Amino acid sequence: MHDKIAVLKYFLKPQTFDEYPVNWKDIFGNRKKLYVEIGFGSGEYMAALAKENPDINFVGFETSLTALYKAQINFYKNNIKNARVIQGDARLLIRELFPSGSISKLIVNFPCPWPKKRHKERRIFIESFILTLADVLRKGGTIELATDVDWYAQEVYDNFSKSEFFEAQEIIENFNRPIKTKYELKWDKEGRNKYLFIAKKVKDYKVLRILEGVSEMPHKNINSIDIDKLKDLKDKKFQEGNKTFVVNNVYEDMINDRYLLKVVSSDDDFIQQYYVAIYKKTNSWLVKLDSVTIPYRTPAVKFSVYKIAELIEEI
Ligand SMILES: C[S@@+](CC[C@H](N)C(=O)[O-])C[C@H]1O[C@@H](n2cnc3c(N)ncnc32)[C@H](O)[C@@H]1O
């Protein structure tokens, strides 16, 4: 039931460029078109493009914090105002943070191809992400992949060719773009082959998103807690539909009269790690998300807070 309510709430929310899930107009201060880069590394490609194209806004995704740091220094030094960076797995965040039809171009330069079969799911252009792109790209919008790995270019070409939502263009070998990335310069020096693949979105698709915007922090007041039940939560796993969470550890903070639970939750493939705090109040206990960690308040995160409160309450 909870699941259905969450999903319904999402669909009832207005989904225009200005509103849910992220107000890009307010972030950039204008409504210019959006280009997104995944895995920008040091950010020199995005910085050069952003500088050359002041009429376009750029959003870059990286898993590496160092990469974010370097890119932001680059933007600052070059007075670049039309680029922003976000840390995290782009495949999930792009689905959650962009409304339908809001991205004009997606750029991926020299991603790791994850050659081992057991790492296949780490590749960028997996089936679920191609469906996300069929939602978030505007019709006529493009994806652009540059790679030095021939079989990977072919695999991505095949994946997009199979999709009814995209028109795949022939792979261009040893392309020459005016701006080169750090990896590209390295591979050029070594004389490696390079491949450029472009696909155009031709048909809309609607993916299911799991975030619900900036909703209230989940919390619950309970009269008293059972310490044994609380300590017993360590290493326990809970599941309800596609929401799962595990309590990795239970810490006692005697100075602040509270307990902290380290939790890992997942909504399908969206995994987050955070703390749930249990505070002693004058006549009760408060179970809430700890403010040091700020997970997206997904159904699984809410489920973890309410379930923990239910399980530790002394009856
Ligand atoms: C091989 S480097 C290429 C860097 C840069 N594009 C270049 O051409 O010089 C790939 C980058 O992608 C980032 N990356 C890999 N998977 C990612 C994902 N799912 N979301 C965001 N960034 C990712 C890595 O952290 C790494 O910095």
The ligand as a Tripos MOL2 file, in Angstrom:
@<TRIPOS>MOLECULE
LIG
   27    29     1     0     0
SMALL
NO_CHARGES

@<TRIPOS>ATOM
      1 C1         38.4000    6.6140  -17.8180 C.3       1 LIG1
      2 S1         37.8200    8.0340  -17.0180 S.3       1 LIG1
      3 C2         37.5960    9.1980  -18.3320 C.3       1 LIG1
      4 C3         37.6620   10.6300  -17.8750 C.3       1 LIG1
      5 C4         37.4100   11.7010  -18.9400 C.3       1 LIG1
      6 N1         36.0880   11.5890  -19.5200 N.3       1 LIG1
      7 C5         38.4500   11.6760  -20.0180 C.2       1 LIG1
      8 O1         38.1050   11.2950  -21.1490 O.co2     1 LIG1
      9 O2         39.5820   12.0510  -19.7450 O.co2     1 LIG1
     10 C6         36.1500    7.5680  -16.6160 C.3       1 LIG1
     11 C7         35.5410    8.3990  -15.4990 C.3       1 LIG1
     12 O3         34.1730    8.0480  -15.3440 O.3       1 LIG1
     13 C8         33.8060    8.0730  -13.9800 C.3       1 LIG1
     14 N2         32.6190    7.1980  -13.8390 N.ar      1 LIG1
     15 C9         32.5750    5.8710  -14.0580 C.ar      1 LIG1
     16 N3         31.3270    5.3880  -13.8970 N.ar      1 LIG1
     17 C10        30.5550    6.4630  -13.5650 C.ar      1 LIG1
     18 C11        29.1600    6.6170  -13.2440 C.ar      1 LIG1
     19 N4         28.3290    5.5680  -13.2540 N.pl3     1 LIG1
     20 N5         28.7150    7.8500  -12.9460 N.ar      1 LIG1
     21 C12        29.5610    8.9180  -12.9180 C.ar      1 LIG1
     22 N6         30.8790    8.8230  -13.2120 N.ar      1 LIG1
     23 C13        31.3700    7.6280  -13.5260 C.ar      1 LIG1
     24 C14        35.0560    7.5990  -13.2610 C.3       1 LIG1
     25 O4         35.1410    8.0800  -11.9350 O.3       1 LIG1
     26 C15        36.1880    8.1730  -14.1460 C.3       1 LIG1
     27 O5         36.6450    9.4110  -13.6450 O.3       1 LIG1
@<TRIPOS>BOND
     1     1     2 1
     2     2     3 1
     3     2    10 1
     4     3     4 1
     5     4     5 1
     6     5     6 1
     7     5     7 1
     8     7     8 2
     9     7     9 1
    10    10    11 1
    11    11    12 1
    12    11    26 1
    13    12    13 1
    14    13    14 1
    15    13    24 1
    16    14    15 ar
    17    14    23 ar
    18    15    16 ar
    19    16    17 ar
    20    17    18 ar
    21    17    23 ar
    22    18    19 1
    23    18    20 ar
    24    20    21 ar
    25    21    22 ar
    26    22    23 ar
    27    24    25 1
    28    24    26 1
    29    26    27 1
@<TRIPOS>SUBSTRUCTURE
     1 LIG1         1 GROUP 0 **** ****
